[in-house]
Each structure stands twice: as C-alpha cells, then as structure tokens.
Amino acid sequence: MVRRKEPISIGLLFSRSGSYALLGEAMRAGALLAIEEIAADAAFPFAFTVREADPGGDTQRYVAATETMLGAREVAHVVGCYTSSSRKEILPLFEKHDALLWYPSHYEGFESSENVIYTGAAPNQHVAPLTRWMVSTGSKSAFLVGSNYIWAWENNRVMREALTAMGGAVLGERYAPVGERDLGALVDLILNLRPDFVFNTLIGDSAYEFFGLFRAMARARGVDQPREIPVASCSLAEPELARLGDAVDGHISSSVYFSTVRTLANARFTAAWSARWPALGLTSADAEASYVAVHLLARAIRKAGSSAFEPVRRAAGDVTFDAPQGAVRLDPENRHCWLRPRIGRSTAAGDFEILHESQTTVQPDPYLVWEQVARPAPSLRVAP
C-alpha cells in the first residue's frame, strides 16, 4: 500500500512575461522539476502543492502577488524573484507574515535577512572571480554598462573598486532603463573609448539588444569584438544565448553553474530537464538555483519535522544537497550558500566552454568582509 504524502503548499513567484521572461520561465521550470522529484521520492513524507503568480517584471505586481500568497497564511515559503528590486519590494511582507523567501538568483550582496534564503551567488562568488580572471588575461580597463537598478549599481561599484585595486581603470559607466533598446549612442561611445573589456549588468531585452548591436557596430569598424573588447557578465545564461543570433559566441560569464559542468548530478539534472522541458533548451544557473532552492527547502522541512517558518529557518543551516554544480550547503550565519565559482565563455553552439573553476566551494561573503578581491586566485585551475 502506498502511503499518501502530506501536501505542503508553497509559492512560486516568477515573471514569465515582461522584459526578463526568458529567465523567469527557466527558473520556474527548475523549481517545478525539483517539486516533481520530491513528490516521487519516498524519502520525503510530503509533497509540495503550488500557488504561483506571474508578476510580469512589475515590482508592484510582485507586491500584490506576495500579499495574496502570504495573507491567507496558507503559504510560509515562496521560491521566486529574479531582480533585486522585486526582492527588496516584497521583503517587508515576508517579515510581516513570518515567512521565508527562497531567492534563487545571483545578486549584488550587501544584504542578510532573517526572512530570505539565498541560493544564488553572492558578489565574492561571481564579481570577485570575474575581476581576477579578466586582469589575469591582461584586461585592465573596463567600461561598465547596466540596467538602472540596484543589481547593476552595486555590482559595478564592486567591479570598479576591485579593478582599481589591481591597478586597472574604469573608462566609463552608463545605465539604461530596464527594457531599453535604444543603445546605439552607448555602443558608439564604448567603441570610441576602446576599453579592454565591457562589464555588462544589463538584463533581459536590453542585454540582448546590446550584445547584437555591439557586435554589429564593432564589425562595421573592423573590430574583432570578442577578441579585442570582450563582454563580461555575471548573469549571461544559456537560455539567453539563443537570442543573440550571430553575436552568440565569445562572451565571458562568471557563474557557479553552466550546463556543461561535468558531475554525475548534472548528468542526471540535464537528462531530466531535457525530458521534462524539451522546448526550453539548455539548463542554466538560474534554473539550477531554483532547483537547488526547492531541494534545500524540502530537506529543511524534513529535518525540522514541520513546514513552519521558525523550525525550517533553524534547520536550513544544517542541510546539504548534491546539486548539479556540486555539493551545496547553507551558511547558518548569513543564510547564503557555499557555491563553486566558474568562468565560462559562450560558444557558437549556444553553450559555455568552462575556462576556470574553483577546486572547492567558496564561503558566501555577501558584505565582502573577508574577501580580498585583489588577491591572486590559487584555487582556480584551467580546464582542459
């Protein structure tokens, strides 16, 4: 006789429409894949039922959807958000309702909330390794371009401070509204200044437009853009590469996960993903972070013996998961994950060639208290 599993309701809050819908769709798919795996695993006496909303990239719709989810007190855990602006807008509601937001996105750091579990990379796990990598390859001058919100502001600040500490220089810094596509004047300015690289913190449609325009305008000037002025990002992911057309290759990305990671867990993950979501293409860091968030949540509930906010929050600091990227665990002090930084370069096939990766997981340092960004990186090795 099959024992019926206890249903536990959780929320999913991903923008499947709007400027960054491509990533929201991948994040939702990663979460749903994990939910299905928990339901099928006899080791868990419960199964998740889902309440979800599509805020469409609008911060006020995030607020309204969160209030609906948490207000009835049927949900104590929500997996979701991609942008930091949406996270910060809804955080007071999680504090008000004693609920946990499982935030599955790389972000700019400088935050540690009792009501958030961060499963994406902190700045010492993406910006710091990227800065060291770019300088190690001889790229010491940068132009910083980003979407006009906190993710770009803070990551560009960290890049600026780190690069100058290593003897580099920032030649310029510009911001555009989220979704802005009129970027010709910006690209022209960058090409006139000729930095060693561009640090990109544009998101969604703005990023896709920039990559294509930059490649085309550089080519018109006889500039081999990937070789002479590479674009480096901490957010460029596999689902987005398909949007870049003939500008797909040669971009540098700093991430804790790529679809090409060679682990047994990733082989299982990518096979399950392809079977479940064939129309979505390759897996990505955003999908993996959502997948990890649900698995960590399930393990914390099992350990706590309850899905209530406080028991799960206490238990979360003592759970691990054999994630596709490698073993992941939460730091009980700041509720961020120990993760494995990697540097990849996009290929014409629409995936990433892994250039460097950390030999070990890296402790999350959201405030860059311990991280010395300008130090050498002996833990990084060149991949074969």
C-alpha angles and dihedrals in degrees: 000000000000112000113231113243122234110250115233117188119222132172129240116201112183131143106236090171132043133050098327099032092128091065094040090056092051092048092050091049091052091051093048092049090055092046090055091048092052090050091052095045114094089203089076117067091201139054128210122244115198136231110182143175137189109219092184093226091296113131094210091053088052088056094048093047092048093049089052093049097045100031096075089048091228090120127052097168131051125183110202158077127106104197126060091227091062091045093052092046094056100036094090089058092056089050091048095049099037093241136139126239111206099207111200103186138097106248147176098264126215092119136093117173130182086222100052133074108198114208097167127080123288120218094268087056097052117008096042096049090045093052092050091047094051093048091046089058092052098261106133105149122066143181113213118213126173151151112274102257141083099284091062097038095054098038091049090050091053092046091049094050094043095046094049090047087059093051096265131125140223110225096189146344128208137170133203131193115266106273095019113149102174095097104135095108091049093051091047090053092051093049090050092051094044100206119190088246144352119238105212123203096158113125137206120344092359091058094047091050092048095051093050095043094046092052093047097046092045091051090051088058093047093253119145092219101190091050102034103033109014120190114233123196142172093209110040107121140179099264089056096052090072088062094057099072112191090355092068101106136072101031120135119226129185112208143138092233140036127173088244095062110131108227131120090239090054091049088056092044096050092046092051091045094051091049094047101036108024093155094057097066121212128005120254144193090265093053092045094050090054091046090050092047093057093046092049090047091052092050092048091051091049092049093045093046087222140068093219118126102247100043091047093047090052093046095046093074091063103049131095134191132200093231127186090257092049135276112341128192136170122247105233092210100058105010093236123124131255101237140176114245119218137178118217138180121214118242135207087253090067099251137089130266106215109232101174136005137180116256090218140024114274123229111244113251105180094172095042089237096143100022117103099195095189095058122105116264107232092166091067119091132186110251117231 
